Amino acid sequence: MIHDGRLPMSLAFASLLLTFLVTRTITRLIRAGRGPFHNIGSGGVHIHHVVPGIVLALIGGFLAVGSGEYLVARSIAGVLLGIGAGLVLDEFGMIVHLSDVYWTEQGRISIEATVLATAAVGLAASGFVPFDATPDGHTLDDLVAWSIVLLLDVVMAAITFAKGKVGTGVIGVFIPIVNIVAGIRLARPGSPWARRYYHDKPRRLRRATARAARRDARWKPIRRRFEDTIAGRLVAAPAPLPVAPNPEPRARREVDGARHTWRRVRAGSG
């Protein structure tokens, strides 16, 4: 691992996974009112853990860029980046919705983002490199063959994402055969690919819808149990605040020379 230069990535993977698990455990204890943990605030403002996460990720990223070939510095950068990424991804749903949706259905996107990021970093730490293709030689035929393979990988990854298979597309970036299989199969209904190519093919759209329904019926309960185990029970989203009716327009003063007159403006008038 050290000889191949994968130690910093392995440390980043371990730090990301451990930070996410520890953070979720602490937040669940705070929610249950158990243990010595409590929310952090300053001046009446609740400090979300995404804030130190961003700071640590920035420090780790800049340290990795400026450390050159120094293995110790790169390893420290990997740990800082992994910790920061774990804190940020744990509140990814809040960043997307710009609202505190941590314990709601909208907040479950944090679990999905963390699982995908952990899988990607884990594959990279295991030696899988995105679009890992190198020419066998320096002849023109070797360079053409390498270009075709690389282009095929990129195109199949783009098709997989366009078909609405984000998780599969992320894994397929590291393992190209996954994207080849996913790119050949039907798209998910509602995906950009389905909207573009299935709108005039009702039979194919029905097949895609039926296939997606079967897949969701099979895997959604398993995914929900996994998310409940990791993230805890959901809470109902707060009801939207009622919209106050428009107040009656106030009187407007009109100035006519030295005389001031008042006239009530009707609703809808200029």
C-alpha positions in Angstrom: 0.0 0.0 0.0 2.8 2.4 0.9 4.8 1.4 -2.2 1.8 2.1 -4.5 1.1 5.4 -2.8 -2.4 4.4 -1.6 -1.8 5.0 2.1 -3.2 8.6 2.1 -6.3 7.5 0.3 -6.7 4.6 2.6 -6.5 6.9 5.6 -9.0 9.3 4.1 -11.4 6.4 3.5 -11.0 5.1 7.1 -11.4 8.7 8.5 -14.5 9.4 6.4 -16.2 6.2 7.4 -15.3 6.4 11.1 -16.2 10.1 11.3 -19.6 9.5 9.8 -20.4 6.6 12.1 -19.2 8.5 15.2 -21.1 11.7 14.2 -24.4 9.8 13.7 -24.0 8.0 17.0 -23.4 11.3 18.8 -26.3 13.1 17.1 -28.7 10.2 18.0 -27.5 10.4 21.7 -28.1 14.1 21.7 -31.6 13.6 20.2 -32.4 11.0 22.9 -31.0 13.2 25.7 -28.4 10.6 26.8 -24.7 11.0 27.5 -22.6 14.1 28.0 -23.1 15.4 24.4 -25.0 18.5 23.5 -25.4 20.9 20.6 -22.9 23.6 20.2 -23.9 27.2 19.8 -22.5 30.7 19.9 -24.5 33.8 20.7 -27.7 31.9 20.3 -26.7 30.5 16.9 -26.6 26.7 16.5 -23.3 25.7 15.0 -23.9 22.7 12.7 -21.0 20.3 12.3 -20.9 21.0 8.6 -19.0 24.2 9.6 -15.9 22.5 11.1 -16.2 19.9 8.4 -15.7 22.6 5.7 -12.8 24.0 7.5 -11.1 20.6 7.9 -11.8 19.7 4.3 -10.2 22.9 3.1 -7.1 22.5 5.3 -6.7 18.9 4.2 -7.2 19.7 0.5 -4.7 22.6 0.5 -2.2 20.5 2.5 -2.5 17.7 0.0 -1.9 20.0 -2.9 1.1 21.6 -1.4 2.7 18.6 0.3 4.3 17.2 -2.9 5.8 13.8 -2.5 6.1 13.9 1.3 4.2 10.8 2.5 3.7 12.0 6.1 2.2 15.3 5.0 -0.1 13.6 2.5 -1.2 11.1 5.1 -2.1 13.9 7.5 -3.9 15.7 4.7 -5.9 12.5 3.9 -7.0 12.2 7.6 -8.1 15.8 7.7 -9.9 15.6 4.4 -11.6 12.4 5.4 -12.8 13.8 8.7 -14.0 17.0 7.0 -15.8 15.1 4.3 -17.5 12.9 6.8 -18.9 15.9 8.7 -20.0 17.7 5.5 -21.7 14.7 4.0 -23.5 13.9 7.2 -25.4 17.2 6.6 -25.5 17.1 2.9 -29.3 17.2 2.9 -29.2 20.5 4.8 -26.9 22.0 2.2 -29.1 20.8 -0.6 -32.4 22.1 0.9 -30.9 25.1 2.8 -33.0 24.0 5.7 -32.6 21.9 8.9 -33.9 18.6 7.4 -31.5 16.4 9.4 -34.3 14.1 10.8 -36.7 14.3 8.0 -37.2 12.3 4.7 -35.4 15.1 2.8 -32.4 14.6 5.0 -32.0 11.0 4.0 -30.1 12.2 0.9 -27.2 12.6 3.3 -27.1 8.8 3.8 -27.1 8.2 0.1 -24.4 10.7 -0.6 -22.2 9.3 2.2 -22.6 5.7 1.0 -21.7 6.7 -2.6 -18.7 8.8 -1.4 -17.5 6.0 0.9 -17.8 3.4 -1.9 -15.9 5.7 -4.4 -13.1 6.4 -1.9 -12.9 2.8 -0.9 -12.5 1.7 -4.5 -9.8 4.3 -5.0 -8.0 3.1 -1.9 -8.2 -0.5 -3.2 -6.4 0.5 -6.4 -9.3 1.2 -8.7 -8.5 4.4 -10.6 -11.2 6.2 -12.7 -10.7 5.6 -16.4 -7.6 3.6 -15.7 -6.3 2.9 -19.2 -2.8 3.4 -20.4 -1.4 2.8 -23.9 0.4 -0.5 -24.4 3.1 1.2 -26.4 4.0 4.5 -28.2 2.9 3.6 -31.7 0.0 5.3 -33.4 -2.2 2.1 -33.2 -1.6 1.9 -29.5 -2.6 5.6 -28.9 -5.7 5.2 -31.1 -6.8 2.0 -29.2 -6.2 3.8 -25.9 -8.2 6.8 -27.0 -11.1 4.6 -28.1 -11.2 2.8 -24.8 -11.0 6.0 -22.8 -13.8 7.6 -24.9 -16.0 4.5 -24.5 -15.6 4.7 -20.7 -16.5 8.4 -20.6 -19.5 7.9 -23.0 -20.9 4.9 -21.1 -20.6 6.8 -17.8 -22.4 9.8 -19.2 -25.2 7.5 -20.5 -25.6 5.8 -17.2 -26.0 9.1 -15.4 -28.4 10.3 -18.0 -30.5 7.2 -17.4 -31.0 8.2 -13.8 -28.7 5.6 -12.3 -26.5 7.8 -10.2 -25.2 5.2 -7.7 -24.4 2.7 -10.5 -22.7 5.5 -12.5 -20.4 6.3 -9.6 -19.4 2.7 -9.2 -19.0 2.3 -12.9 -16.5 5.2 -13.1 -14.1 2.9 -11.2 -15.3 -0.4 -12.7 -16.2 0.4 -16.4 -18.1 -2.9 -17.0 -20.8 -1.8 -14.6 -21.5 1.3 -16.7 -21.5 -0.8 -19.9 -24.2 -3.0 -18.5 -26.2 -0.2 -17.0 -26.0 1.9 -20.2 -27.5 -0.9 -22.3 -30.4 -1.5 -20.0 -33.6 0.6 -19.7 -33.5 4.0 -18.2 -35.4 5.0 -15.1 -38.7 6.8 -15.8 -38.4 10.5 -15.3 -34.6 10.5 -16.1 -33.3 12.9 -18.8 -32.7 9.9 -21.1 -36.4 8.7 -20.7 -37.7 12.2 -21.3 -35.7 12.6 -24.4 -36.0 9.2 -26.0 -39.1 7.5 -24.5 -41.7 10.2 -25.0 -42.8 8.8 -28.3 -42.2 5.2 -27.4 -45.0 4.3 -24.9 -44.2 0.6 -24.9 -40.6 1.2 -23.8 -41.7 3.7 -21.2 -44.2 1.2 -19.8 -41.4 -1.4 -19.6 -39.1 1.0 -17.9 -41.8 2.0 -15.4 -42.7 -1.6 -14.6 -39.0 -2.5 -14.2 -38.4 0.5 -11.9 -41.5 -0.4 -9.8 -40.3 -4.0 -9.3 -36.8 -2.9 -8.4 -38.1 -0.3 -5.9 -40.5 -2.9 -4.3 -37.6 -5.3 -3.8 -34.9 -2.9 -2.6 -36.7 0.1 -1.0 -37.7 -1.8 2.2 -34.1 -3.0 2.7 -32.7 0.4 2.1 -35.2 2.0 4.5 -34.2 -0.5 7.3 -30.5 0.3 6.6 -31.1 4.0 6.8 -33.2 3.7 10.0 -30.4 1.7 11.6 -27.8 4.2 10.6 -29.6 7.5 10.8 -32.4 6.9 13.3 -36.2 7.4 13.1 -37.6 10.1 10.9 -39.7 13.0 12.2 -42.6 14.6 10.3 -41.6 17.7 8.3 -42.9 20.9 9.8 -46.0 22.3 8.3 -45.5 25.3 6.1 -46.3 28.6 7.7 -49.6 30.2 6.7 -49.3 33.0 4.2 -50.7 36.2 5.7 -53.3 38.0 3.5 -52.2 41.1 1.8 -53.1 44.1 4.0 -55.5 46.8 2.7 -53.5 49.4 0.7 -52.7 52.4 2.7 -53.8 55.9 1.8 -51.5 57.7 -0.5 -50.8 61.4 -0.3 -50.9 63.4 -3.5 -49.1 66.7 -3.7 -50.8 69.3 -6.0 -48.8 72.5 -5.8 -49.1 73.8 -2.2 -52.2 71.6 -1.4 -51.9 68.1 0.1 -54.8 65.8 -0.7 -55.4 62.2 0.5 -57.0 59.5 -1.6 -57.5 55.8 -0.7 -56.0 53.5 -3.3 -58.2 50.5 -4.3 -56.7 47.1 -4.5 -55.4 46.4 -8.0 -55.3 50.1 -9.0 -52.1 51.8 -10.0 
